[in-house]
Amino acid sequence: MALFANHNSVYVALHISLIHYLFSFFDFTSPVAGIGASAGSAPGLIPSYDVLYYTGVRAYFSEEWEKAAELLEKSMTTREALFRTRRQCHEECLPAGHDRLPKLDTEKGNVWDLWAVDWVQRRAECVRFCLGRAVTPAGQLPVSADIEYEFSTRNPYNFLQVVYWNLGKVQKAASAAHTFFVANPSHLEMRNNIEKYRRMEGVTEDAFQDREMETEKHWALYDSALTSEASSDWTHAVEKWRECVNETLRQTDECRAQCEVASQRLPESRGEDGMDGVFEKAAALSLSLLSCQQACVTQVATRPGRISAQEDLLPTQLEHLHIAQFKAGDLGGAVRSLRSLLLFYPSDKDSLSNLELYTETLGGVTEAHGTKPSQEIARYVSRSLQEKKLLYFGMENLNFNFTDPDLWTPEEVVPELLRDTWRAEKEVLNEKMKEGEKEVEMDDSGFYAGGPVPQVGVTISMDDNSLNGTNRVMLDGVLDQKECDTVLRLATAAASAGDGYRGRRSPHTPHEKFEGLTVLRAVKLAQDGMVNQSDAKLLHEMGERVRTLLHSYFRSPSGLHFSDTHLVCRSAITGDQEGRLDLSHPVHVDNCLLEPETRQCWREPPAFTHRDLSAVLYLNDDFDGGELFFTDRDAKTVTARVKPTCGRLVGFSSGPVNPHGVTAVTAGRRCALALWFTKEKHHRDMEREEAEALWAADGQSVTKGGEVKEEGREGTASPARSGRSGSQSSRTRGRGRVTGGKDEL
């Protein structure tokens, strides 16, 4: 605002924006001269994508598959072309009227107003004619809220996957299904369709790529940066966090440009005593546009498939960036990123402490103090604060409604009359973020602990109450000592044969090594004479025993299928335990991605989302450490511990009510059978069935527990429900997301 040094900045910004968007409104919502007002598509001009979509949907319900495919695809490409054209016109017209700006530094009163109007009108006319060259008049009009929702939830891909299926184009059908599912991860129908597509001939892995990835690139960079952090590859993490920050800024600018160039609707009349005048209408339009641009923060910070944004997305990225730069040895970059973060939270104690540390490490106060924040971040913060002042002015004086998307907004920006309400709302939000919303702790797995235990000699040692949780149980006496010794011997023999992890270091800690064995591998080793057939059959039968017990105890209303079975031994590496502070397996949830700081758990890849019930059957206790423990969603507050011993079984639902981890094995060798079960038959463990088939081919029988039959059908792809019912309603900041590879309890 230095350009208008002789005028109050808030008054000037508001005055200009009012006039600007008054002219923008009348220019953009009227037909362009010389083109005509027809809703039809003039040759070479971009038509209305909503009309194409509606026509495509009608063709879909008429089962005109070729026509539906063409129109639905064209509606999406037309929308992309419209957004691209708006962006180009925005960039092309930025210099328009700049020769009038010097007058605004010297003129006053009504003359100043005239020069301001002239400047704004020139830019508005530039945008008007730029759009008129490429877009039909109908294409320039705003689309309905329903259409915006359909595209934001990717519902066109819902229709397309059925269309392509009926056309026999399974590769395209799979691609459409995957793209829809990314934004609607709770849609069971689409997930089932995707699993069917994966098993079809002619469908390659290329089909399972997100067609909308270009508009969500910052999330791919975000996840890549977190992965680099988890592997301590700090140089790569710095690169990815820097790209993530830049891409987030770019996406925000893209969104803001769409707000500015797109048509604005006139606000509704407020009655005889309301804001019906021209300047009042312009003020409402102007504030609506500024609110739209502020809302871009929320839009960019919302992952596909979620309706709640990640709080403080940009500050979070800067926080990760400066830490990664420090650990990578780029102290100058770390200071710059930290000073950029301090623009958002200038009094944050941790950030100020880190700045002091970096300054001392640099060895020179002058060098550290001479490092300035990123210019892009400084402009971002300055612009946002100016807009917030105008919007809060509108709230106080013009009855305008505005929801601030940022937690970092300083109190002095908020007018005195609004501060009490603002403080109260912020306090409520902070409390929710700290404590989590208790209602999400309800377990929706469909399991209900407390059923009978059908095996003689098995006792319930701990239940929900004693384990301080939901759908948890500890059973003793599932195996006797002889059976434990037999399976331990089997594990040792299989490990010497080079099975499982081949004695490599654990994927979760460098201080332990893993040895593993699956049922199928045990069968093949038995066929080769390397282990006893009876030992391999015992391994298989143990799994059936566990399934029978847990199916009964948790009163599973449907079939319970094996999803994975793995005998795992983890051994402490001798001489590598001194000063050890890590865990044998970090805290995680078996079927979703746990975010401890926000207490949310997202049921989406790379989590094993099909898992419903988890179990671990212990074989020994002659080692140090290796205890299973449950935590609250913060991944810190331990709610229960279980000490392994022969024949002890722990079962629990695989969802977010049961975060868990394993303490470090500091001496000896800990062995256990880890099992996961699913209600979905198509996610069953095919290796286990192959093992059973090998036994059957040899004329040998194996013990199998009964299965509860499920009603279902394998057939053609079915259309998923509308995206309206498929979103998840949770808030996330994304710091400290807990992910992992294969879970071994």
N, C-alpha and C positions, 0 to 999 in steps of 0.2 A: 504493500500500500504506500510505499515511499513516493510513488508517482504523484499522489495527491496530498502532498505534505501540508497544504494550507487548509485542508478540510478534515473534519472528524472522520476517521476511517470507517466506522460502522455506518454512519449516515451515507457516505459516498458509495460504499460497496452495496448497500441496500438500494440506494437510489438508482445506481447503474443497473443492478440486476433486475429491478422492477421494470425499467424501461426496456432493457434488453429482451426480457422474456415476454413482455407485452407485444413487442414487434414480432418476436419469434413465433408467438402463438398465432397471430393473425396471418403471418406469411405461410406457416407450415400447414395450417389446417384448411387453407383455401386452395382451390384448384390452381395449378400452375398455368400461367398465361400461355396460350398457344398450343397447349397439349390437350385440353379438354377435361371434362369431369367424368368421363366414362370409367366404370369399374373394370372394364376390360383391359387386356394386356396389349399395349401398343408395341409395335415391332421394336425389338432391341431394348425395351425398358423392363425393369424388374416389376413383376406383378405383385398382387397381395398373396402372401404365403398362407394366410389363414383361409382364403377361398380355396386354394389348392388342397389344403389339408381337409377341410370339410368335404370337398368333392371326393377326395381319396377315401375318406371314411365311408361315405355313401357307397362307393364302389366296393369297398370291403364287405359291407353288409349285404350287398347285392351279389356277392361272390364273383365279381368281375376281377379276377386276381391280377391279370396283366395290367389292367387300367389302374387298379389300386396301388400296385407296386410303383408304377410310373409316377402317379400323382403324389404319393406319400414321400417318395424319394425327392421329387421336385420341390415339394413344400419345404423340405429341410435344406436343400441346396439354395433355394430362393431366400430363405431366412438368413443363411450365412452370407449370401451376396448382399442383402440389404444391410446387414450389420457392417460388412466390409466397406460398403459405399458410404455409409454414415461416417465411419471413421476417417475415410479418405477426405470427405467434404469438411470434416472438422479440422483436419490438418491443413487442408488447402486454404481455408478461410481464416486461419488464425491471424495472418498479417493484415487482413482487410480492415481498413479504417485507421490503421496505426499512424497515418500522417496527421490524424486529428488529435492524437494524444497530447502533443506539446501545448495545444490550446487549453487543455484542462489544467495545466499547471499555472496558467496566467489569468484566465478569465474567472469571473465571479457571477453569482446571482443567476438571472434568467439567461444571460449569454452563455454561461457555463452549461446550463441545462441543454441549450440548443446544440452546443458542440458535442455533448455527451450523447444526445439523441442521434446526431448525425453519425457519430462513430459506431454506435450500436446498430443503427439501421443498415449501414454499409456491410457490416459483418452478417447481419440477418439476411440481407438480400443475396450475399455471396453464397451462403448455405442454401438458400431457397433455390437459386438457379443451378447450383451444383447438383442438388438432389433431383431437380426437374429434368436434368439431362440424362439421368440414369434410372429414375423410379417413376412409375405411374402415379397419378394423384391418389388413387385408392391405396396404392402401396405405401404412401407416406402417412396414411392415417393410422392411429393407434389400434392395436388389436384388442380383443376382449380379454378380461382377466382369465376366463376359462382357457383360451388359446395359450396364453402365457404359461398357465399351469400345465397344460398338456405337454408343452415342449420342455419346461423346466424339469418335469418328472420323466421325460424321455418316452412318453406314451406312444409316439409314432413307431418306435421300434417294437413295441408290444404288438401292434397290428402287423408290422412288416414280417415278424418272424412267422406268423401264421400264413401270411400271404405267400412268402417264399417256400414254406413247407408244402402248401397246396400246389405250387408251381414245380415242385420237385427240385428246388434249388437249395439243398440242405446246407451247403457251405454258407450261403448268404443268410439262411434262416438261423443258423448257429451264431453268426456274427451279430445279427439283430437281437437275438435272445440274450447274448452276453452283454451287449451294450445296455440293454434295458435293465438287466439284473444288477449291473454295477450301481445304478441309481435306485434300485428297489430290492435290496438284499434280503428282505423278509418275505418275498413272494415265493411260496413253496412251489407253485405250479411252474414258474419259470426255472427254478433251480432243477426241478425234475426234468423239464424239457432239455436243459443243458446237459444233464447226465446222459440222457438218451442220445443227444447229438454226438457226445464224445465217443459213444460206442458204435456209431454208424460208419460204414465204409464211405470214403470220399470226403470225410470231414477232417481237415488238418488242424494243427494247433494254431495256424494263422487266423482261423475263424474266431478264436477267443481273444480278440484284441478289442479294446474299447474304441469305438469309432469317434467318440467325443473327447479323446485323450488330449487333443491340442488345446482345448479350453480348460483343461484341468492339469496342465503340465506342472504347475507349482506344487501340486500334491505328490506327483511322482518324484519330484526333486526333494520334497520334504521327507518322504519315506526313505529315499536313497541316502540322504544325509544322516538320518537316524540309524540306518544300517551300518554306515561307515563309522559312526560313533560307537556302536555296539562292538565293532571289531577293532576299535582303537586306531583306525586308519584316519588320523587327524588331517593329513594333507588333503585326502579326498573329501573328507567331511567339510573342510573349509571351502573347497571348490563348489560342492553341492549346496551348502548353505548360502554362499554368495549368489549362486545362480537362482536359488529359491527366493531370496529377497528381491532380486531384480525382476524375476518373473511375477512375483506377487504385486510389485509396483506397476508392472506393465499391465497385468490383468485389471488392476484397479483403475488405471488410466483409461483402459478400453471401456470399462463399465461406465465411467464418468462421461466419456465422450458420447456414449449411447444416450445417456440421460439428457445431455445438452442438445443433441441434434434431433432426437426423436420428438414427435409431436406431443404436446402437453394438453391435457383436457382442462376445460374451464371448470373452476370449482363451482359447487352447487350454490344456488342463491341462499342467503341467510335471512331473507324476509325484508320487510319494510325498513326495519332499523338495523339491518345487517350490512355486510360489506358488498354492496351492489354497484359501487362506483367503478369507473375504469381503473383508477390507480389501486383501489382495493383489490380488484380482480387480479391486476398485475402483481400486486404484492403476494397474493395467495399462490399465483402461478410460480413466481420467483422462489418462494419458500418451498413449494413442492419440489421444484427442481433441485434446490440445495439439499433437501431431505433425501431425494433420490440419489444424489451423489454421495451423501454420507452413508446411505444404505449399501453402497458398493462395498464398504468394509465388511458388512455381514455377508453379502453375496459371495465375495471372493473367499471368505473364511469358512464357508460351508462346504463340506465334502459332499460328493454325490451320494445320494441315499440317506442323507441326514437333513433334518429341518432346523437344527440348532448349529450356530456357528462356533468355531473354535475361538474362545476368547483370547484377545491380545495376540493375534496371529503374527503380526509383524514384530512387535516387541519380543515375542517368544523366539522367532527366528534370529533376531539380533543377539539375544541372550546366548543361544546355542553357538552362533557364529563367533562371538568374542571368546568364548571358552575354547572352541576348537582352534582358533587362531593362536591363542596363548599356548595350548598344548602342542601345536605344530611349530612353535618358535617364532611366529610372526607377531612380535610384541607391538609394533607400530600399528598393524591392522587391528589387533585386539583393542588397543586404546581408541582407535577411530570408531570401531563398532560399539564399544562400550559407551563412548560419548554420544553416539547416535541413540543408544538405548536410554541414556539419561535425559534425552529430550522428551521422552514419554513419561519417565518417572524420575524427575530431577533429585528427589530426596530419598530414593531407595537406598537403604543402608547397605545391603549386600553389594549393589553396584558401586557405591562409593568406596566400599572396602576393597573391592576388586580393582578399582582405579588406583587406589593407593598402592596396592600390591604391584600392579603393572608399572607404575611410576618408579617404585623402588627397584624393580627388576631391570628396567631400562637404564638405571644408574644415573639418570639426569632428569631433574624436574623440568628443565627448560624444554627438552625434547618432547616430553609427555604433554606439557601444557601447550606446546605449539601445534599439537595434533588436533585438528578440528573434526567435528562430526561429518558424516557423509552429506554432501550438498542435496542429494535427492531426498534423504530422510528429513533434512532441515526444511526443505520446501514442503514436503508432505505434512509435517507437523504444523508449520505456519499456516498453510492453506486450510487445514482442518480446523484450527482454532478460530480463524476468521469466519469460517462458515458456521461454526457452533455459536459464535457470538450473535450472528444474524438470526439463526434459528431460535435461540433462546430469547432474543429480542421479540421475535414473532410470537413465541409462546406467552410472553409476559404482556404484550401490548395488542396482539391481533388475534388472540384465541386460537393460535395455530398449534396443532398436535405434532410433537416430534419425540422420537425415541432415540436417544443417544446410543450409538452402537459400540462405544468405547468405554473401557473401565478406567483409562488413564486421563480422562478429561479433568483438568484442574478445577477446583472449586470456584476460583475467582471468575471463571467464564460464565458461571451460572448466576443469574440475577438474584439479589437478596430475597425477593419474594418467593422464589422457587427453590431456595437452597434447602429448606427443611425437608420438603418432599423428596428432593434429589438425594439428600443424605440418607433418608430412610430407605429409599429404593436401593441405593448402593449397598447399604448395610445388609439388607435382606439378601441381595445377590451374593455378597461376600460370604455370608453365613451358609448359604446353600452350597457354595463352592467348597467351603471348608468341611462341612459335615456331610454333604451328600444328601440326596433326597431319599428318605427312608422307604418310600413306597416302592422304589425300584429294587429293594432287597427281597421282594416277594419272588419265590421260585416258581417260574411258569413251566417247569420241565414236564409236569404231568405225573411226577412221582410223589408218593405219599409214604413216608417212613412209618414203620410200626407194624408191618405185616409179620406173618409167622416165619419161623426158621425151620425148614423141613428136614434138616440133616441131624441125626442123632449125635450127640456129643459136642455140637457147636453151640457156643453161648454168646449172648450179646454182652460185651464188656463195656461198651460206651455207646450211647445213643445221641440224638440231637441235643438234648439238654447238657449232657456231660461233655460233649464236643463243642458246645456253644455255637451251634449253627443250624442250618436247615438241610434236611436230607443227607445226613452223615451217619455212618454206623461203623463200629469196630467189632468184629466177630473173632473169637478165639476157638481153636480146635478144628479148624478146617483141614489141616494136615497133621499127621503125626510125625515124630522125629525121623522114623525110618523113611517116610516119603520125602521129607525135606532133604535128608542125606542123599537119597537117590537122585533128586533133581539137581542138587549141588554138584554131584559127580558128573551128571550129564552136562552141566554148564562148563565144567572144567575140560571135559573131553571135547566138547564142541569148540571151545575157545582155542584149544591146541590144534584143531583142524582148520583154523583160520576163518571161523564164521563171524557173523555180526560185525562189530567195529574193529575186528582184528587187533585188539589190544591197543588201539590208538587212543590218544588223549580225548577226554570227554569234550563234546561240543559246547558244554556249558562252563567248564573250568579247566585251566591247564594243569591243575594239581591232582587230577584223577584220570584213570584210563577206563575205557568201557569194554565189556565183552557182552555179546548178545546172541540170542538164538530164537528163531521162530519155529512154529510147529512144522511147517513145510521143510525147513532146513533139517530139523531133527529127523524127519521121516527119510529124507534122502541120505543122511549120514547113516541111518540104520540099514537102509538098503545096501549101502557100500560096506557094511560090516564094521563101521567105526564107532558106533554106539549100539547099545542093546535096544531091540524093538520094544521091549516092555517099558524101558525108560522113556522112549519117545511117546508111547501111548499114554503113560502117566502124565506127561506134560500136557497132552491134549485133554485128558480127562479132568485135570485140575481146572482148566478153563470152563468145562461144562459144569463142574461142581460150583464154581463161582457164579456162573450165570443163573443156575437154579436157585441159589441162595438169595441173590440180589433181586431177581425177578419177583420172588415171593415177598421179601422184606420190604421192598419199595413199592409193592403193589402196582407193578407196571400194567397200564391198561391195554397195552398193545404188544406186539411181538418185540423181542429183544434179541438183536442180531449181533454177532461178534463184528466189531469194526477193526480191531487190531489186537494181537496178542504177542507179547515180546518178553522173553526171559532176559533180564538185564543184570549184570554184575558190574559194580563200579568199585575200583580199588584205589586206595590212596597211594600216590607215588612216593616211595621212600626217599627221604632227604629233601622233599619239596613241600613241606608242611609248615615250616617255621614262619611265623608272622602272617599266616593265612587269615584273611578276613572275608573271603567270598563264600558263596553257597555252592553246594553240589548241584543244585538246580534252582535258579532264581524263581521268585514268586510269579505265578502265571495262572491263567484260567484255561481249561482244556478246549473249550469250543468258541472262545472269543478273544479279542485283543484288549488286554487290560490297560487302562490309563489311570495310574494311581492318583495323580494330582487332581483329576476331575472325577474320580471314582466311577468312571463309565467303562463299559466293556462292549466292544463292537463285534457283532457276530458277522464277520466278513473275512475273506481271504487276507492273509495266509493262515488264519486260524482254521482248525479242523472243525468246521461249523456243524458237521453231521453228528458229532459225538453227543450222546445224551447221558451216559452213565459211565463213571470211571471207577477203577478198582486196582488195588495193589495187594498181592498175596506174598507175605514175607517168608523167607526160607532160613534165615540165621540171625544171630545177634552177637557173634564174636568179632565185633569191629567197634571202632570209636566214631561217634557222630552218626550221620545218616538218618536223622529223625525226620519224619514227615510232619509238617506243621501247616495249619490253616491260618489265614489272616483276614483282616477286614479288607475292604476295597482299596485302602490306602497302601497296601502291600507292606505295611510296617507293623501294624497292631496285630500281634499274634493272639489268636482266639483259642487254639488248641494244639497239642503236640501228641504224636504217636511214636512210641519206641518200638522198633521192629523186633520180632521174635518169630521163631518157627511156627507156622500155621496160623498166623494172625492176618486177618483180612480187613482191609479198610475199603469201604465203598461210599461213593458220594455222587450227587448229580454233577454233570460236567460244566454247568453254567456259572454265571457271575456271582452266585451266592457262595461259591467255594473256591476262592483264590488259595493257592497252596504252593509250597516249595519244599526243598530238602536241604537240611543242614549239611555242612561239609563232612565228608568221610575223611578223617584225619589219620586213621590207622586201620589196616585190615581190608577185608573184601565184603561188600554188602551185596546180597543177591535177592532179587524179588521178581515175581511175575506181574508185569503190568498189563492190564486189560482195559479196553474201551468198548462200549456197546452203543448201538444205534437202533432207533425205531424204524429206520428207513432201510428196507430190504436191499435196495440197489447200492447202498453204501456198505454192504456186508463184506467181510474179509474173504476175498476170493482165494487167497493163498491157503487158508484153512480148509476150504472146500477141495482144493487141489490135493492137499495132503490126505484128506479122507478118501478121495477118488483113487489115490495110489494104493492105499490100504485095501480098498475094495477090489482093485484089479488083482491084488495078490491073494484075494480070498480071505482077508482078515477083517474082522469086525471091530468097531470102536464104539465106545460109550458116547451117546449123544443125548443131551437133555431135550425135553419136549419144547416145541416152539408154539407160541400163540399165533394163530394165523391172522393175517391182516387182509382187509379188503382193499383192493387197489387194481389198477389196470396198467398194463404196458401197451402203449399204442402210439397214436399220432400225437404230435405236439399240440398242447392245449394252450389257449390264450390266457395270459395272466390277467389278474384283476387290474383295474385302472391304478395308475400311480397314486391316486388320491389316498388309498388305504395302505400304501406300502412303505411309508417313510417312518424313520425312527425319531422319537422326540427326546433327545438328550443333548446335554451341553458338553462341549469338550474343548480343552485348551491344547491337548496334544503333547504336553511336556511329559517326558518319562514314559512314553508308551512302552509297555512290556510285551515283547514279541519273542518268538523263539522258533526253533526248528521242531523236530520230532520230540514229543513229550515222553520222557521216560521217568516214571515216578520212583 
